[in-house]
């Protein structure tokens, strides 16, 4: 293959190599191409436009070089390898002479080595040129702009010299000849080396131990860290139905090219719900870097907490952020900082908890100077955008609701934390309990309790089970179904461990009643924090909410890793969900919170009846007549997602299961009954609003409802109440044939809530749960509502054979169940045997779709055998599996005998000409099949010619899809003219 052809085949890879590395790397390539006269000066200027995305400039460079011929393409490949350090950096074979006749040309011919000579001396050279009158102060300032690195300033100086005719080029060339060639950019300076060592020591100390949620002990992170399911979110391309939307990857691979959605961006976004393990995963990243195991492309890693950054109230610069808020150099901070600016590709910045940053992302205000101070939010936003520290990698963690479209424009890759797998849950328990017998009992307990198993895929719930294992092993966990159950369990654990005295008749209720004042004070503090977006509390705020030293001993408030300069360390709730839990307790049990206030939790967008003023945390203590207004104001100012979590807890506390506990605490049931009635009305009205918004059905189609995240939240709240009568009432009048709950982050807990409500539907429904995180555990949670499901769609849900086998066992008992779609999961031949049983015993099944799995010949044989005399199945899809000759033979035999199948999809398998001939034999005896899809296989003209013979007598078959097979354009055109049913 000639150089130009090879160059073109490598184009996409070259774009990545040029665009995904640093700007310094790209400009080094340009230096060599200029010096070798591959590029003219006009070419160079066209690929050096400031503000243009690096990928755009890279593509423009490739176009220019390709048009210049094979030798130019070869030299570009050489320049790329040199810039990446793969080849030795050498000067072109020319003599360096001081007696130059054309100095501007020699500056260009020796450009790579000159940049290496002067990048550390630009300031001195500029002062010398200014002193000699070669350059003006204005021109000096243009070259000195702080947005440029040292190497970029060197290049701008050379560019300036080329355009001048006043002898500056000759003077510069003579002066540069005396300078030594500086080493390749690396922190050889003692100050940089010492700072690297200090930073690694600091980060290692912060990441070595995992503080447990209760702050009671520190565990070695290396000993107990458990891998979380980490998925890449991709943009699905139209016309690629078997393309996986989510692919898993390991933590060390988060910076590779896979899943890149914006090659010009620097930020990796890591999203996950509260309690999914975002902070722990980031801590593990820091530990792996600090110990030298992974991420060694970065010489400097700077960890930040958005929760802490929002309390920085003075203007900050990049230098202030890195050094004052993270780690200060012991010597020559300016030298260290300049190195960081010159080599941003060697820097990693991590920002944890963006959802707790009270400022909403905006790109309205651009700030480009790394030395000039600005507000902390503007600094953070411009770092994420790349206006500051461009080419430094950033990792940002957040709950999904806090990420707006403006921020997503600047995201290079988006990853989702999906919680523990079944194996991960077991591994977590065993790592936290060294006694194998205790670990065995806990694992068995979790796996034997379906609802608890579903909750434990969220790491925070696995921690609760681990922490409270003694209570669970003693009393069992049959009553643990909801999120509220779990948080009451951890509350019980803390309260009883802090209250050694036990009552004679019910120690839990006795201890709780004794601690009720503490719980209410913590609840008041929690609510004030939610209402002011405060998650770290000073001593003044604790005093304002009446929190006493005894309350701190309960363990729910722990010292914060705060940047505050106060003498008394601020505190924070050990998790944001616990802050919401205590706020819910306060709303229910405080006598001054009226039932009407509860409406604010479930109607956050409702306009207040009168103007409400902004309240500071200290104003939470008010006269009784002002309390309702204050609480209402706080609820309306809180982050909507935190309000939703609080509402879920409040509904759960009002369940019949916990009614006695609350009544004992309050001493009077009337206010609680009123609040319960208010919550029931709000939930019923909220669901009714959703149902009323459903548009009428399109003529000829069933009525369809696309559920939004707020609908899922209402369903979760309804489930937490465990009120069967309310669930029946909520959906009794719902008339919808198709319910779409896609891209709603549905996990096992949400599946349990959906099943609890949907099982009460009066009419069968097609339930579409594509692009969620259902998994095998979630499938088990859905089983109670399967009897009302006419169809179930589970595309991209990380489901394995185990989950499908369990689903089939239940589906065999469901008369109305007729369609099953399982695109892009983790299914193999094992589940195909189970699905064959479903086909064999359910003669009313209409459709089975298994796209994008790993079903092979064995699975195809099992399915085909079950379809020989099936009377109803019309659609069978096995696209994107691993089916070859044996599977095709079984399917051909099925076609000979089956009289109902109308569409068979075998795209993207391993079919060849002999397999086509096999199918042809089956089609000769078939009179029902209307559509046969065989695209993207390995069928040639010979196989399609055999198909044409059977098409002469088969009038039932209306279309055969054959795109993407082994045909020349001429053959495709010829065959399509022979029969219009061939779609080529």
HUZINOR-V24066 format. One record per backbone hydrogen bond with DSSP energy under -1.0 kcal/mol. NH is the residue of the N-H (numbers start at 0). CO is the residue of the C=O. Records with the same first field share a line. If there is no record, write none. Layout:
NH = CO / CO
//
This chain:
5 = 1
6 = 2
7 = 3
8 = 4
9 = 5
10 = 7
13 = 9
14 = 10
15 = 11
16 = 12
17 = 13
18 = 14
19 = 15
25 = 21
26 = 22
27 = 23
28 = 24
29 = 25
30 = 26
31 = 27
32 = 28
33 = 29
34 = 30
35 = 31
36 = 33
37 = 32
38 = 32
43 = 39
44 = 40
45 = 41
46 = 42
47 = 44
51 = 48
56 = 52
57 = 53
58 = 54
59 = 55
60 = 56
61 = 57
62 = 58
63 = 59
64 = 60
65 = 61
66 = 62
67 = 64
68 = 65
72 = 68
73 = 69
74 = 70
75 = 71
76 = 72
77 = 73
78 = 74
79 = 75
80 = 76
81 = 77
82 = 78
83 = 79
84 = 81
85 = 80
86 = 80
93 = 91
99 = 97
105 = 101
106 = 102
107 = 103
108 = 104
109 = 105
110 = 107
113 = 109
114 = 110
115 = 111
116 = 112
117 = 113
118 = 114
120 = 117
124 = 120
125 = 121
126 = 122
127 = 123
128 = 124
129 = 125
130 = 126
131 = 127
133 = 128
139 = 135
140 = 136
141 = 137
142 = 138
143 = 139
147 = 144
152 = 148
153 = 149
154 = 150
155 = 151
156 = 152
157 = 153
158 = 154
159 = 155
160 = 156
161 = 157
162 = 158
163 = 160
170 = 166
171 = 167
172 = 168
173 = 169
174 = 170
175 = 171
176 = 172
177 = 174
178 = 175
181 = 115
187 = 185
192 = 188
193 = 189
194 = 190
195 = 191
196 = 192
197 = 193
198 = 194
199 = 195
200 = 196
201 = 197
202 = 198
203 = 199
204 = 200
205 = 201
206 = 202
207 = 203
209 = 218
211 = 216
214 = 211
218 = 209
220 = 207
223 = 219
224 = 220
228 = 418
230 = 415
231 = 246
232 = 413
233 = 244
239 = 236
242 = 239
248 = 229
252 = 249
253 = 250
255 = 252
259 = 256
260 = 411
261 = 411
264 = 261
267 = 393
268 = 412
269 = 395
270 = 414
271 = 397
275 = 272
280 = 276
281 = 277
282 = 278
283 = 279
284 = 280
285 = 281
286 = 282
287 = 283
288 = 284
289 = 285
290 = 286
291 = 288
292 = 287
293 = 287
297 = 294
298 = 345
299 = 345
301 = 347
303 = 349
305 = 351
308 = 304
309 = 305
310 = 307
311 = 308
315 = 373
317 = 369
318 = 369
320 = 316
321 = 317
322 = 318
323 = 319
324 = 319
326 = 321
335 = 331
336 = 332
337 = 333
338 = 334
339 = 335
340 = 336
341 = 337
342 = 338
345 = 342
346 = 343
347 = 299
348 = 392
349 = 301
350 = 394
351 = 303
353 = 396
355 = 352
356 = 353
373 = 315
378 = 374
379 = 375
380 = 376
381 = 377
382 = 378
383 = 379
384 = 380
385 = 381
386 = 381
387 = 381
391 = 388
392 = 346
393 = 265
394 = 348
395 = 267
396 = 350
397 = 269
401 = 398
402 = 399
407 = 403
408 = 404
409 = 406
410 = 407
411 = 266
412 = 266
414 = 268
415 = 230
416 = 270
417 = 228
419 = 456
424 = 420
425 = 421
426 = 422
427 = 423
428 = 424
429 = 425
430 = 426
431 = 427
438 = 434
439 = 435
440 = 436
441 = 437
442 = 438
443 = 439
444 = 440
445 = 441
446 = 442
447 = 443
448 = 445
452 = 448
453 = 449
454 = 450
455 = 451
457 = 454
459 = 274
460 = 457
461 = 457
462 = 458
463 = 459
464 = 460
465 = 461
466 = 462
467 = 463
471 = 467
472 = 468
473 = 469
474 = 470
475 = 471
479 = 476
485 = 481
486 = 482
487 = 483
488 = 484
489 = 485
490 = 486
491 = 487
492 = 488
493 = 489
494 = 490
495 = 491
496 = 492
497 = 493
509 = 505
510 = 506
511 = 507
512 = 508
513 = 509
514 = 510
518 = 514
519 = 515
520 = 516
521 = 517
522 = 518
523 = 519
524 = 520
525 = 521
526 = 522
527 = 523
528 = 524
529 = 525
530 = 526
531 = 527
533 = 528
536 = 570
541 = 537
542 = 538
543 = 539
544 = 540
545 = 542
546 = 541
551 = 547
552 = 548
553 = 550
554 = 551
557 = 571
559 = 569
561 = 559
570 = 536
571 = 557
573 = 555
578 = 574
579 = 575
580 = 576
581 = 577
582 = 578
583 = 579
584 = 580
585 = 581
586 = 582
587 = 583
588 = 584
589 = 585
592 = 589
596 = 593
599 = 596
600 = 597
602 = 598
605 = 602
618 = 615
619 = 616
625 = 622
629 = 625
630 = 626
631 = 627
632 = 628
633 = 629
634 = 630
635 = 631
636 = 632
637 = 633
642 = 638
643 = 639
644 = 640
645 = 641
646 = 642
647 = 643
648 = 644
649 = 645
650 = 646
651 = 647
652 = 648
653 = 649
654 = 651
661 = 657
662 = 658
663 = 659
664 = 660
665 = 661
666 = 662
672 = 668
673 = 669
674 = 670
675 = 671
676 = 672
677 = 673
678 = 674
679 = 675
680 = 676
681 = 677
682 = 678
683 = 679
684 = 680
685 = 681
686 = 682
687 = 683
688 = 684
689 = 685
690 = 686
691 = 687
692 = 688
693 = 690
700 = 697
704 = 737
706 = 739
710 = 707
711 = 707
712 = 708
713 = 709
714 = 710
715 = 711
716 = 712
717 = 713
718 = 714
719 = 715
720 = 716
726 = 722
727 = 723
728 = 724
729 = 725
730 = 726
733 = 730
736 = 702
737 = 702
738 = 765
739 = 704
740 = 767
742 = 769
750 = 746
751 = 747
752 = 748
753 = 749
754 = 750
755 = 751
756 = 752
757 = 753
758 = 754
759 = 756
760 = 757
764 = 787
765 = 736
766 = 790
767 = 738
768 = 792
770 = 794
772 = 745
774 = 796
777 = 773
778 = 774
779 = 775
780 = 776
781 = 777
784 = 781
785 = 782
787 = 784
788 = 785
789 = 764
790 = 764
791 = 818
792 = 766
793 = 820
795 = 822
803 = 799
804 = 800
805 = 801
806 = 802
807 = 803
808 = 804
809 = 805
810 = 806
811 = 807
812 = 809
813 = 810
817 = 789
818 = 789
819 = 846
820 = 791
821 = 848
823 = 850
825 = 798
831 = 827
832 = 828
834 = 830
835 = 831
836 = 832
837 = 833
838 = 834
839 = 835
840 = 836
841 = 837
844 = 841
845 = 817
846 = 817
847 = 874
848 = 819
849 = 876
851 = 878
853 = 826
859 = 855
860 = 856
861 = 857
862 = 858
863 = 859
864 = 860
865 = 861
873 = 845
874 = 845
875 = 902
876 = 847
877 = 904
879 = 906
881 = 854
887 = 883
888 = 884
889 = 885
890 = 886
891 = 887
892 = 888
893 = 889
894 = 890
895 = 891
897 = 893
901 = 873
902 = 873
903 = 930
904 = 875
905 = 932
907 = 934
909 = 882
915 = 911
916 = 912
917 = 913
918 = 914
919 = 915
920 = 916
921 = 917
922 = 918
923 = 919
925 = 922
929 = 901
930 = 901
931 = 958
932 = 903
933 = 960
935 = 962
937 = 910
943 = 939
944 = 940
945 = 941
946 = 942
947 = 943
948 = 944
949 = 945
950 = 946
952 = 949
953 = 949
957 = 929
958 = 929
959 = 980
960 = 931
961 = 982
965 = 938
966 = 964
971 = 967
972 = 968
973 = 969
974 = 970
975 = 971
976 = 972
978 = 974
981 = 978
982 = 959
//
